[in-house]
Amino acid sequence: MTNSRERGDAVDLIVDAVVDRSARGLAASVSRLTRSGGLLAGTRLPTVREVAKRLGVSPTTVSEAWQTLAQAGVLETRGRLGSFVLDRPRTDGRQRYRRVTAPGTFAVDLSTGTPDPELLPDTRAALARVGRRALTTSYLDDPVLPELAELLRRQWPFVPGGLTVVDGAMDGLDRIASQLVRLGDRVLLENPTFPTLVDLVELLGAEAVGLPLDDEGIVPAALAAALEDAPTALFLQPRAQNPLGVSMTARRAAELAALLEPTDVVIVEDDHAGDIARAPAVSLGAWLPERTVLVRSFSKSHGPDLRLAAVGGRAELVARAEARRLVGPGWSSRLLQAVLVELLTDDRAIAAVTSARDRYAERRSDLVRSLSDRGVATTGDDGINVWVDVRDERNASVALAAHGIGVAPGTPFCVAPLAGDHLRVTVSSLREPSPGLADALAAAALGQSRRSGPVGR
């Protein structure tokens, strides 16, 4: 156990290292001390009151800093024994994401946010053609197939300074965020947003700041207010926003770009829906190309098992993420990249994705209309998810589970609390309209009892 002299040395180290005496500044200073070896693993940190007294700040400020460090896995609190520096960061992320997918087996599972396998393009012909080609001749080959790079650049909503391919959207977001975000940074997120993105920001030790949306995207006044606190980055979903189903308009993008232009904020866009979104590919990169990175996924449109997403935009940031990847996986399978090239250029595959987009839109429209007829409000008009207003999230989830229906609770999507409760319902598997399902969803949303029975699909 650390003795009192060692704790005194730790206080001196912390006091000498702190420049910014805010909770964020204190957390950042302690984090730097742990990385540099000034505070070794196992060191018992001084008490909150002791640090507060030496720095001349409130105990609340120090407590907030310690909480930030604990969330980032830099330290852990062991009750009355005190707080100790960890020897390595924790790896227990995805806490929010684990609360989204409904546990158990359901007759109708509307919690997953995944595409309908029957609407994905058939990959058999593409796999057969690619299987006859020799694609990788050296570990030193370009990480992106030249023909795929050419296709992506032609389709990109702005001219990307750098372009690479990674193993899915979250892999891309993780790699960019890891190069961009540091402990104590403020990061702007949509509120609500995809839970794993909130997990990622918190795992990096940053402060997640939620921005409300309307039917055109992030509310400009909210962004303007948040920019006064000097955030590092803004993460947003430009179309078919998960969970709201809102798509950013060109008019709103121009407004947001005008607010962001005089700042140093880096914009990271997650185009997770890709070609199954009905909205056009609007990007802030059209106004701020040197400050924008766009991550475009092909999982929902062309198949989750392709495990591919493209990352393009700010050259320096993309290059850093690509260089860091060289000491890990190196590149995404060029065989899978070649399959994607086939799917992006094959007339039948293109027609299949177009058909899927239309079918998803019909399924979403059918459910929204059915819920509206039953007095239940929803948000947005794009993508495979519907954000449903409910009187009580927990009671609604339990009531639906009793009918064999799994849904995602709204709370894990929220960066900050919203007015009212919500559920996220994924419509991709709803191949036929079901009045019974709509009745069950509406009854649960409105807090009404309903006799148990089959709901159909």
VENFENTA-V115576 format. One record per backbone hydrogen bond with DSSP energy under -0.5 kcal/mol. CO is the residue of the C=O (numbers start at 1). NH is the residue of the N-H. Records with the same first field share a line. If there is no record, write none. Layout:
CO->NH + NH
This chain:
3->7
4->8
5->9
6->10
7->11
8->12
9->13
10->14
11->15
12->16
13->17
14->18
19->21
22->26
23->27
24->28
25->29
26->30
27->31
28->32
29->33
30->34
31->35
32->36
33->37 + 38 + 39
38->40
40->43
43->45 + 85
47->51
48->52
49->53
50->54
51->55
52->56 + 57
58->61 + 62
59->63
60->64
61->65
62->66
63->67
64->68
65->69
66->70
67->71
68->72
69->74 + 75
70->73
74->86
76->84
78->81
79->82
82->78
83->45
84->76
85->42
94->98
95->99
96->99
97->100 + 101
99->409
108->110 + 406
110->426
115->117
116->119
117->120
123->127
124->128
125->129
126->130
127->131
128->132
129->132
130->133
133->135
135->137
138->141
145->149
146->150
147->151
148->152
149->153
150->154
151->155
152->156
158->160
162->313
164->311
166->168 + 309
168->172
169->173
170->174
171->175
172->176
173->177
174->178
175->179
176->180
177->181
182->185
185->187 + 207
186->232 + 233
187->209
188->235
189->211
194->197 + 198
195->199
196->200
197->201
198->202
199->203
200->204
201->206
202->205
205->184
206->208
207->187
208->210
209->189
211->191
212->219
214->217
216->249
217->214
219->222 + 223
220->224
221->225
222->226
223->227
224->228
225->228
226->229
227->230
232->266
233->188
234->268
235->190
236->238 + 270
238->248
241->243 + 245
245->381 + 382
246->241
249->253
250->254
251->255
252->256
253->257
254->258
255->259
256->260
257->261
258->262
260->263
266->234
267->269 + 293
268->236
269->271 + 295
270->272
271->297
272->300
273->276
274->277
280->282
283->286
284->287 + 288
288->291
289->292
291->267
292->314
293->269
294->296 + 312
295->271 + 297
296->310
298->302 + 303
299->303
301->121
303->306
304->307
308->298
309->166
310->296
311->164
312->294
313->162
314->318
315->319
316->320
317->321
318->322
319->323
320->324
321->325
322->326
323->326
324->327
325->328 + 330
329->331
333->337
334->338
335->339
336->340
337->341
338->342
339->343
340->344
341->345
342->345 + 346
346->350
347->351
348->352
349->353
350->354
351->355
352->356
353->357
354->358
355->359
356->360
357->361
358->362
359->363
360->364
361->365
362->366
363->367
364->368
365->369
366->370
367->371
368->372
369->373
370->374
371->374 + 376
372->375
377->389
379->387
384->427 + 428
386->388 + 425
387->379
388->423
390->421
392->396
393->397
394->398
395->399
396->400
397->401
398->402
399->403
400->403 + 405
401->404
404->108
406->110
408->424
410->413
411->414
413->192 + 193 + 415
418->420
421->390
422->410
423->388 + 425
424->408
425->386
427->430
429->431
434->438
435->439
436->440
437->441
438->442
439->443
440->444
441->445
442->446
443->447 + 448
444->447
445->391
455->437
457->432
